[in-house]
Amino acid sequence: MKKAIVLALMYAFVFQFVALFLGYVIFYGYAHFAHTEVNNTAFLLFTLLTSYVFTFIYLYKKGYVHNDHKLYALVSARFLGVTLAVGLSAIAWVSFLMSYLTFLPNWITDASERLMTNPLGIFAIALAAPFIEELVFRGGVLKELLKRYRPWTAIVMSALIFGIIHINPIQVVGGISIGLLLGWLYYKTRSILPSTMLHVVNNSLAVYEYIHYGENSDEWANNLNIAVLIVVLVITALILIAGIRWLNKTTYTPVHTSASALP
């Protein structure tokens, strides 16, 4: 448990604080001597990407990146296809439920806007963040928790840590919800490939919705005809149930290991 907490805290606070300090020295120092204003978007991107680099180096030194030969194990096209269908259905339901949680504050609206309207920011959110966070929370945190706790206990704990570590209230709810599925996929395969794929899809959809619909992107359910909404929810619920049943019954065998259905 201690290792899991340390990993989460190193990623969410220590490395981001160090990157923030470096960014402050570099950007504000330059602005002071050049008598110009700080480019807040560049400052934000530097801080974010630098924290990812520090995190990756730390994970590498601790053996979480290269010592586990199962971590990047390939999965079959069928397994990935069903995983994608289940993931999209789960995202639809989480998004639907969150459309009624508009009372929760969003503390990073300005930062999100800056990142989602910048090509490098989109890369950071849609690709870099999912990869690093899957290494940290599934390849590190959950891996450590599975050594000490029963599977579902470890999965729930890792999802709670994953959600809470985001701090931003609206992201905490979504993070815990999707974290359960991501954690379960890691437990099934011991590979971060399926969970990273869904994480990329989830973040990419968030970016797409923000670009096209703005700050009200989470309220899509309120804009649908009630009949259409019911059909969408029923279909995605059926896909979610059938897909999870299939994945749970399927014994997937990564390189030199195996994972069976949850007890």
VMD Tcl script that draws the C-alpha trace (Angstrom):
set ca {
  {0.00 0.00 0.00}
  {2.81 2.38 0.88}
  {4.49 1.95 -2.53}
  {1.19 2.59 -4.29}
  {0.57 5.82 -2.39}
  {4.15 6.99 -2.94}
  {3.86 6.40 -6.70}
  {0.62 8.39 -6.90}
  {1.98 11.26 -4.80}
  {5.25 11.43 -6.73}
  {3.32 11.78 -9.97}
  {0.56 14.10 -8.82}
  {2.47 16.43 -6.52}
  {6.24 16.06 -6.31}
  {7.11 16.01 -10.01}
  {4.44 18.53 -10.94}
  {5.69 20.89 -8.22}
  {9.30 20.52 -9.40}
  {8.23 21.09 -13.03}
  {6.16 24.08 -11.94}
  {9.13 25.56 -10.09}
  {11.42 25.07 -13.07}
  {8.83 26.58 -15.37}
  {8.41 29.56 -13.09}
  {12.17 30.19 -12.97}
  {12.59 29.84 -16.73}
  {9.49 31.64 -18.02}
  {9.15 34.35 -15.43}
  {12.90 34.86 -15.33}
  {12.99 35.32 -19.09}
  {9.96 37.64 -19.00}
  {11.61 39.74 -16.33}
  {14.91 40.21 -18.16}
  {13.31 40.53 -21.60}
  {10.67 42.95 -20.30}
  {7.87 40.94 -21.84}
  {4.80 39.01 -20.70}
  {4.78 35.32 -19.86}
  {3.24 33.04 -22.45}
  {0.86 31.21 -20.11}
  {0.07 28.44 -22.59}
  {3.76 27.67 -23.15}
  {4.35 27.79 -19.39}
  {1.51 25.34 -18.80}
  {2.72 22.97 -21.52}
  {6.29 23.06 -20.23}
  {5.13 22.25 -16.70}
  {2.88 19.41 -17.81}
  {5.27 17.71 -20.23}
  {8.26 18.14 -17.93}
  {6.37 16.45 -15.10}
  {5.64 13.54 -17.47}
  {9.35 13.22 -18.29}
  {10.28 13.23 -14.59}
  {7.60 10.63 -13.90}
  {8.80 8.35 -16.69}
  {12.42 8.57 -15.50}
  {11.34 7.78 -11.93}
  {9.26 4.78 -13.04}
  {12.14 3.54 -15.18}
  {14.59 3.75 -12.30}
  {12.14 1.89 -10.05}
  {11.75 -0.90 -12.62}
  {8.10 -0.30 -13.52}
  {8.83 0.55 -17.17}
  {11.21 -2.17 -18.33}
  {11.38 -5.01 -15.78}
  {7.86 -6.31 -16.41}
  {7.80 -8.19 -19.73}
  {3.98 -8.49 -19.55}
  {3.36 -4.75 -19.28}
  {3.30 -4.13 -23.03}
  {2.04 -7.57 -24.07}
  {-0.01 -7.54 -27.27}
  {-3.64 -8.61 -27.24}
  {-5.74 -10.11 -30.02}
  {-7.71 -7.90 -32.39}
  {-10.94 -9.47 -31.10}
  {-10.04 -8.72 -27.49}
  {-9.18 -5.13 -28.37}
  {-12.37 -4.77 -30.42}
  {-14.61 -5.94 -27.59}
  {-12.64 -3.79 -25.16}
  {-13.19 -0.74 -27.37}
  {-16.94 -1.42 -27.61}
  {-17.18 -1.85 -23.83}
  {-15.10 1.25 -23.26}
  {-17.16 3.46 -25.57}
  {-20.35 2.23 -23.92}
  {-18.91 2.93 -20.45}
  {-17.79 6.40 -21.55}
  {-21.30 7.11 -22.86}
  {-22.87 6.14 -19.54}
  {-20.32 8.02 -17.45}
  {-20.82 11.09 -19.65}
  {-24.60 10.74 -19.32}
  {-24.44 10.55 -15.53}
  {-21.99 13.45 -15.33}
  {-24.31 15.60 -17.44}
  {-26.48 15.76 -14.32}
  {-23.57 16.69 -12.05}
  {-23.17 20.22 -13.37}
  {-23.23 21.48 -9.78}
  {-19.71 20.10 -9.32}
  {-17.10 22.82 -9.85}
  {-14.47 22.69 -12.56}
  {-11.37 24.34 -11.18}
  {-9.23 24.05 -14.31}
  {-11.49 25.51 -16.99}
  {-8.95 28.10 -18.11}
  {-6.08 25.60 -18.21}
  {-8.18 23.09 -20.13}
  {-9.17 25.73 -22.67}
  {-5.53 26.69 -23.25}
  {-4.44 23.08 -23.71}
  {-7.34 21.92 -25.87}
  {-6.86 24.75 -28.34}
  {-3.14 24.09 -28.79}
  {-1.75 21.22 -30.93}
  {0.92 20.32 -28.38}
  {-1.67 20.60 -25.63}
  {-3.93 18.15 -27.46}
  {-0.98 15.76 -27.75}
  {-0.34 16.10 -24.01}
  {-3.96 15.41 -23.08}
  {-4.90 12.79 -25.67}
  {-1.68 10.76 -25.91}
  {1.02 11.63 -23.37}
  {-1.22 11.77 -20.30}
  {-2.93 8.39 -20.94}
  {0.40 6.62 -21.45}
  {2.05 8.09 -18.36}
  {-1.03 7.66 -16.16}
  {-1.46 4.03 -17.21}
  {2.17 3.38 -16.32}
  {1.65 5.04 -12.95}
  {-1.81 3.88 -11.91}
  {-2.15 0.49 -13.57}
  {1.45 -0.57 -14.14}
  {2.53 0.81 -10.77}
  {-0.20 1.57 -8.23}
  {-2.56 -1.31 -9.10}
  {0.31 -3.72 -9.58}
  {1.48 -3.02 -6.03}
  {-2.05 -3.23 -4.60}
  {-2.68 -6.59 -6.29}
  {0.27 -8.00 -4.34}
  {-1.49 -7.33 -1.02}
  {-5.24 -7.28 -1.63}
  {-7.93 -9.29 -3.36}
  {-8.46 -8.29 -7.00}
  {-11.65 -6.24 -6.61}
  {-10.36 -4.56 -3.47}
  {-7.18 -3.55 -5.27}
  {-9.10 -2.39 -8.37}
  {-11.49 -0.22 -6.34}
  {-8.66 1.24 -4.29}
  {-6.65 2.08 -7.40}
  {-9.70 3.68 -9.03}
  {-10.27 5.82 -5.93}
  {-6.63 6.91 -5.90}
  {-6.76 7.60 -9.63}
  {-9.86 9.77 -9.29}
  {-8.92 11.61 -6.10}
  {-5.43 12.42 -7.35}
  {-7.00 14.58 -10.09}
  {-8.33 16.88 -7.29}
  {-10.68 18.74 -9.67}
  {-14.19 17.66 -8.46}
  {-15.70 16.95 -11.87}
  {-12.64 14.93 -12.87}
  {-12.64 12.98 -9.61}
  {-16.04 11.46 -10.40}
  {-15.14 10.58 -13.96}
  {-11.71 9.31 -12.96}
  {-13.08 6.90 -10.35}
  {-15.76 5.62 -12.73}
  {-13.51 4.95 -15.71}
  {-10.68 3.88 -13.40}
  {-12.68 0.81 -12.36}
  {-12.82 -0.41 -15.96}
  {-9.20 0.45 -16.69}
  {-8.07 -1.36 -13.56}
  {-10.14 -4.44 -14.36}
  {-8.66 -4.61 -17.86}
  {-5.16 -4.48 -16.41}
  {-6.00 -7.26 -13.96}
  {-7.34 -9.41 -16.78}
  {-4.30 -9.03 -19.01}
  {-1.46 -7.61 -16.88}
  {-0.88 -5.44 -19.97}
  {-1.45 -1.68 -20.14}
  {-2.25 -1.85 -23.87}
  {-6.06 -2.24 -23.52}
  {-6.36 0.32 -20.72}
  {-4.10 2.81 -22.52}
  {-6.19 2.47 -25.67}
  {-9.38 3.27 -23.77}
  {-7.69 6.09 -21.88}
  {-6.58 7.63 -25.19}
  {-10.11 7.26 -26.61}
  {-11.66 8.82 -23.50}
  {-9.31 11.82 -23.48}
  {-9.53 12.27 -27.25}
  {-13.32 12.34 -27.10}
  {-13.12 14.93 -24.33}
  {-10.89 17.10 -26.51}
  {-13.14 16.64 -29.55}
  {-16.28 17.51 -27.57}
  {-14.66 20.60 -26.08}
  {-13.41 21.84 -29.45}
  {-16.81 21.40 -31.09}
  {-19.21 22.12 -28.23}
  {-17.23 24.21 -25.76}
  {-17.75 24.18 -22.00}
  {-21.22 22.61 -22.36}
  {-19.89 19.44 -23.98}
  {-20.82 17.33 -20.92}
  {-24.47 18.28 -21.30}
  {-25.00 16.39 -24.57}
  {-27.67 14.16 -23.03}
  {-29.86 17.17 -22.29}
  {-29.84 18.10 -25.98}
  {-31.04 14.72 -27.26}
  {-34.61 13.77 -27.94}
  {-35.79 11.61 -25.03}
  {-36.59 8.66 -27.32}
  {-33.15 8.80 -28.94}
  {-31.49 9.09 -25.54}
  {-33.31 6.01 -24.25}
  {-32.33 4.00 -27.32}
  {-28.68 5.06 -26.96}
  {-28.61 4.19 -23.26}
  {-30.28 0.81 -23.76}
  {-27.97 -0.18 -26.62}
  {-24.82 0.90 -24.79}
  {-26.00 -0.85 -21.61}
  {-26.50 -4.10 -23.52}
  {-23.09 -3.77 -25.16}
  {-21.52 -3.01 -21.79}
  {-23.07 -6.04 -20.08}
  {-22.46 -8.48 -22.94}
  {-18.94 -7.21 -23.52}
  {-17.90 -7.44 -19.88}
  {-19.35 -10.96 -19.65}
  {-17.37 -12.01 -22.71}
  {-14.15 -10.42 -21.50}
  {-14.57 -11.92 -18.05}
  {-15.07 -15.43 -19.45}
  {-12.17 -15.08 -21.85}
  {-8.86 -16.27 -20.52}
  {-6.34 -13.99 -22.14}
  {-2.75 -15.14 -22.17}
  {-0.09 -12.45 -22.54}
  {3.57 -13.42 -22.96}
  {4.47 -16.16 -20.44}
  {1.47 -15.55 -18.18}
  {-2.28 -15.94 -17.93}
  {-5.22 -14.21 -16.37}
  {-8.60 -15.76 -15.74}
  {-11.99 -14.43 -14.75}
  {-12.31 -12.47 -11.56}
  {-13.21 -14.63 -8.54}
}
mol new
graphics top color blue
foreach p $ca { graphics top sphere $p radius 0.5 }
foreach p [lrange $ca 0 end-1] q [lrange $ca 1 end] { graphics top cylinder $p $q radius 0.2 }
display resetview
